[in-house]
Amino acid sequence: MLRQRISDHEKAREDKMNKFDEEKKQIHENKKLDEEEVIKMTDLIAEEDKLAKKRDQEEQAEAEDQARIQREKMACDDAARQIQRKWDWFQREGKFLAKKKKGKKGKKKKK
């Protein structure tokens, strides 16, 4: 009877040990799978970061191009305004000054 109890106890102990070993193996397998998943996610995050940086650089380049185009347009507008002001001045005053100067050039000195 004592030997039977010892035998049953040993058998129960071995069953528990086997069960624990299987659980341990399962835990290690899950750990490996989880580590692979973490690596995969880390790679995806890194790739997404690269894409985001690339998009930001493209947006920044586009914004710089737009700013350059705007500056060029403003420079053209300023030049057009300046030409228009000079033309208006010429129409108001410059014509008369040009006629006065032209008349003086036409006369020759006598010797």
Backbone bond lengths (Angstrom), bond angles and torsions (degrees), N, CA, C in turn:
res aa  C-N    CA-C-N  psi(-1)  N-CA   C-N-CA  omega(-1)  CA-C   N-CA-C  phi
1 M - - - 1.423 - - 1.534 110.93 -
2 L 1.287 119.23 -43.44 1.457 123.40 176.93 1.524 110.40 -65.20
3 R 1.357 114.22 -42.13 1.466 117.89 177.67 1.528 110.69 -64.40
4 Q 1.278 117.47 -35.42 1.475 121.60 178.41 1.525 110.00 -65.12
5 R 1.324 116.55 -42.71 1.456 120.79 179.51 1.522 110.37 -66.28
6 I 1.329 116.09 -41.59 1.467 120.26 178.06 1.525 109.45 -63.38
7 S 1.294 116.18 -44.47 1.463 121.23 179.57 1.537 110.40 -61.84
8 D 1.339 115.87 -44.82 1.464 119.64 177.99 1.525 111.10 -63.53
9 H 1.327 114.93 -40.51 1.457 120.08 179.37 1.532 110.65 -64.03
10 E 1.310 117.98 -44.52 1.463 122.98 178.52 1.530 110.62 -63.33
11 K 1.343 115.14 -41.40 1.452 119.46 179.34 1.531 110.47 -64.73
12 A 1.325 117.41 -42.89 1.457 121.68 178.09 1.526 110.34 -63.96
13 R 1.343 115.87 -39.47 1.463 121.19 178.60 1.530 110.47 -63.59
14 E 1.317 117.62 -45.05 1.459 121.83 178.83 1.527 111.20 -64.66
15 D 1.332 116.11 -39.16 1.457 119.33 177.61 1.539 110.48 -62.72
16 K 1.326 116.36 -44.32 1.462 120.24 177.81 1.532 111.05 -63.51
17 M 1.337 116.60 -41.25 1.467 120.65 179.36 1.537 109.85 -63.63
18 N 1.336 115.80 -43.61 1.466 119.17 177.34 1.531 111.16 -62.12
19 K 1.333 114.45 -41.82 1.447 119.48 178.49 1.523 110.31 -62.21
20 F 1.337 117.04 -45.22 1.466 121.49 177.96 1.531 111.34 -62.95
21 D 1.326 116.77 -40.06 1.466 120.17 178.07 1.538 111.06 -63.26
22 E 1.320 116.53 -41.40 1.461 119.78 178.31 1.523 110.98 -65.40
23 E 1.331 115.65 -42.21 1.461 119.67 177.21 1.530 110.64 -63.09
24 K 1.342 115.68 -39.65 1.457 120.63 178.64 1.530 110.42 -62.65
25 K 1.346 116.83 -44.40 1.462 121.30 177.56 1.522 110.47 -61.65
26 Q 1.336 115.81 -42.97 1.462 120.18 179.13 1.524 110.94 -63.14
27 I 1.318 116.10 -41.26 1.468 120.66 178.23 1.531 110.02 -62.36
28 H 1.337 117.79 -44.01 1.463 121.15 178.87 1.534 111.39 -63.79
29 E 1.333 116.22 -40.41 1.462 119.55 177.41 1.525 110.87 -63.73
30 N 1.337 115.62 -44.30 1.465 119.86 177.84 1.534 111.12 -62.91
31 K 1.332 115.13 -38.04 1.461 119.66 178.99 1.525 110.19 -63.10
32 K 1.342 117.02 -44.25 1.470 120.53 178.46 1.521 110.64 -61.94
33 L 1.338 115.91 -44.51 1.464 119.30 179.05 1.522 111.26 -62.77
34 D 1.332 115.99 -41.49 1.459 119.98 179.17 1.529 111.19 -65.89
35 E 1.326 117.43 -39.36 1.465 120.72 177.77 1.528 110.59 -63.34
36 E 1.331 116.39 -41.39 1.458 120.42 176.77 1.528 110.60 -62.91
37 E 1.313 115.89 -40.81 1.462 120.48 178.57 1.527 110.83 -64.98
38 V 1.328 116.98 -40.88 1.468 121.17 177.81 1.524 110.02 -62.16
39 I 1.331 116.88 -44.25 1.467 120.96 179.04 1.528 109.98 -62.36
40 K 1.321 115.83 -44.14 1.463 120.66 179.03 1.528 110.73 -60.54
41 M 1.325 116.96 -45.71 1.465 121.11 179.80 1.533 110.96 -65.75
42 T 1.319 116.70 -39.23 1.463 120.50 178.22 1.523 110.30 -61.93
43 D 1.324 116.53 -42.51 1.465 120.69 177.15 1.530 110.98 -63.06
44 L 1.329 116.47 -42.10 1.465 119.98 178.64 1.522 111.32 -63.51
45 I 1.328 116.33 -40.51 1.464 120.81 178.39 1.519 110.39 -64.13
46 A 1.334 116.27 -43.87 1.471 120.16 178.81 1.525 110.73 -62.11
47 E 1.322 116.25 -42.36 1.467 120.36 178.65 1.525 110.55 -64.00
48 E 1.324 116.81 -41.98 1.460 121.01 178.90 1.526 110.53 -64.39
49 D 1.334 117.42 -38.54 1.460 121.15 176.35 1.532 110.96 -62.17
50 K 1.327 116.65 -42.42 1.465 120.19 178.24 1.519 110.60 -61.83
51 L 1.335 115.99 -43.99 1.457 119.72 179.07 1.526 111.21 -63.63
52 A 1.325 116.09 -39.98 1.468 119.85 179.05 1.526 110.64 -64.43
53 K 1.342 117.11 -42.35 1.465 120.37 177.66 1.525 110.54 -62.33
54 K 1.330 115.78 -42.27 1.465 120.10 179.81 1.523 110.23 -62.74
55 R 1.346 116.07 -43.87 1.463 119.90 177.85 1.525 110.98 -62.08
56 D 1.340 116.65 -42.58 1.459 119.99 178.96 1.524 111.25 -62.13
57 Q 1.337 116.46 -41.56 1.464 119.94 178.46 1.520 110.77 -64.54
58 E 1.327 116.82 -41.57 1.462 120.19 178.15 1.522 111.03 -64.08
59 E 1.334 116.63 -42.07 1.466 120.47 178.16 1.520 110.85 -64.33
60 Q 1.329 116.03 -40.64 1.458 120.07 179.21 1.531 110.19 -65.37
61 A 1.334 117.21 -42.33 1.460 120.44 178.03 1.528 110.28 -63.40
62 E 1.322 116.70 -40.89 1.465 120.80 177.83 1.531 110.59 -63.26
63 A 1.322 116.64 -42.37 1.463 120.55 178.57 1.529 110.60 -63.96
64 E 1.334 117.02 -40.12 1.464 120.29 177.76 1.523 110.39 -64.76
65 D 1.331 116.86 -40.91 1.464 120.03 177.33 1.526 110.92 -62.12
66 Q 1.323 115.92 -44.19 1.462 119.92 178.73 1.524 110.98 -62.13
67 A 1.343 116.65 -41.05 1.460 120.49 178.80 1.529 110.39 -65.16
68 R 1.342 117.29 -40.79 1.463 121.31 178.86 1.527 109.99 -63.61
69 I 1.332 116.36 -44.16 1.463 120.24 178.74 1.522 110.21 -61.93
70 Q 1.326 116.48 -41.61 1.467 120.85 179.31 1.526 110.54 -63.93
71 R 1.357 116.92 -42.11 1.474 119.91 178.43 1.526 110.73 -63.79
72 E 1.333 116.94 -42.16 1.464 120.39 178.18 1.526 110.86 -62.21
73 K 1.313 116.63 -42.36 1.462 120.47 179.12 1.520 110.47 -63.55
74 M 1.333 116.44 -42.23 1.457 119.92 178.86 1.533 110.68 -65.13
75 A 1.341 116.48 -38.51 1.463 120.09 178.29 1.532 109.94 -64.51
76 C 1.328 117.38 -41.54 1.464 121.09 177.06 1.524 110.72 -63.95
77 D 1.318 117.17 -42.11 1.462 121.04 178.33 1.527 110.78 -63.37
78 D 1.338 116.63 -42.00 1.466 120.36 177.60 1.520 111.26 -62.63
79 A 1.334 115.60 -42.48 1.464 119.38 178.81 1.530 110.10 -64.08
80 A 1.314 117.44 -41.74 1.461 120.77 179.08 1.526 110.63 -63.72
81 R 1.319 117.67 -40.93 1.467 121.25 177.93 1.525 110.85 -62.96
82 Q 1.328 115.69 -42.58 1.461 119.75 -179.43 1.532 110.13 -63.91
83 I 1.332 116.27 -44.36 1.461 119.99 177.86 1.527 110.21 -62.36
84 Q 1.317 116.86 -41.25 1.461 120.81 179.53 1.528 110.34 -63.99
85 R 1.330 117.57 -41.48 1.464 120.56 177.72 1.534 110.77 -62.40
86 K 1.331 116.48 -44.11 1.461 120.08 179.11 1.530 110.46 -64.03
87 W 1.318 116.95 -40.75 1.459 120.19 178.72 1.526 110.53 -64.13
88 D 1.338 116.27 -44.30 1.463 119.77 177.54 1.524 110.66 -60.49
89 W 1.335 116.57 -42.80 1.461 120.43 178.78 1.527 110.10 -62.27
90 F 1.337 115.62 -43.68 1.456 119.46 179.63 1.520 110.55 -62.32
91 Q 1.341 117.40 -40.42 1.458 120.52 -179.97 1.530 111.04 -65.76
92 R 1.324 117.88 -35.08 1.462 121.45 -178.40 1.527 112.47 -82.56
93 E 1.339 116.78 -48.99 1.456 119.80 -170.39 1.518 113.66 -121.08
94 G 1.300 117.62 -36.25 1.458 121.48 -172.13 1.518 113.95 -63.01
95 K 1.324 118.12 -35.18 1.462 121.09 179.89 1.529 110.64 -59.74
96 F 1.314 114.49 -43.61 1.454 119.19 -176.74 1.519 111.23 -69.16
97 L 1.337 116.01 -37.38 1.457 119.03 177.46 1.517 110.47 -67.07
98 A 1.320 117.72 -38.26 1.462 121.60 179.87 1.527 110.29 -65.92
99 K 1.329 119.49 -38.20 1.453 122.82 179.45 1.526 110.46 -66.72
100 K 1.313 116.87 -40.10 1.457 119.92 -179.91 1.514 110.60 -64.69
101 K 1.317 117.23 -43.96 1.455 121.32 -179.96 1.517 110.76 -66.95
102 K 1.310 118.48 -36.33 1.448 122.69 -177.81 1.531 110.08 -66.29
103 G 1.273 115.73 -39.57 1.455 119.77 179.97 1.519 111.87 -64.88
104 K 1.289 119.43 -35.07 1.452 122.60 -179.01 1.518 110.88 -73.23
105 K 1.268 118.93 -31.77 1.462 122.28 -178.37 1.529 110.70 -70.41
106 G 1.285 117.55 -29.79 1.445 121.28 -174.56 1.538 113.64 -69.19
107 K 1.285 121.36 -24.46 1.455 124.37 -176.86 1.509 111.08 -81.32
108 K 1.323 115.69 140.73 1.449 121.33 177.84 1.521 108.68 -108.61
109 K 1.295 114.60 148.95 1.458 120.05 177.45 1.526 109.56 -82.05
110 K 1.315 115.95 144.56 1.452 120.84 176.75 1.520 108.69 -95.57
111 K 1.331 114.83 144.96 1.460 118.71 179.78 1.481 112.60 -104.24
